[in-house]
């Protein structure tokens, strides 16, 4: 299932237009096309992209600020078994597609914190921060920030992840309403 909303419409009257990530200088520059970010530590210390030779390239910065556009759970095959990925899109200076295993600590942090926000809050830019665990070699944490406030949700083995994912997706669907 995919929930998607159009990216914010920016006009000359829009206060979001002043956000520097939407201003592009005239002339040559990097491509504004989407960029895929893999949110795991399988190949780097934090999150990474793939270069032209499909080699992992760790991202220099641990945080991405933009507008949440969609959340989906596409099916994947992992070690010969059917599984799903968490995939969400953020509109910033370009479109970013972030992907993590749907059972990963990163995915659980992201989903639980987006579920805590309202659609009205999600109409503002949010910051997604990737933080490596200092105790577990492969664990990557996700923090969501609304302005200077960190969103926090305590979860454990009893957390109903289906309900959390549905609420997060409903919040994204409510952005355009």
Secondary structure, 3 states (H helix, E strand, C coil): CEEECCCCCCCCCCHHHHCHHHCCCCCCCCCCCCEEEECCCCCCCCCEEECCCCCEEECCCCEEEEEEEEEECCEEEECCEEEEEEEEEEECCCEEEEEEECCCHHHHHHHHHHHHCCHHHHCCCEEEEEEECCCCCCCEEEEEEECCEEECCCCCCCCCHHHHHHHHHHHHHHHHC
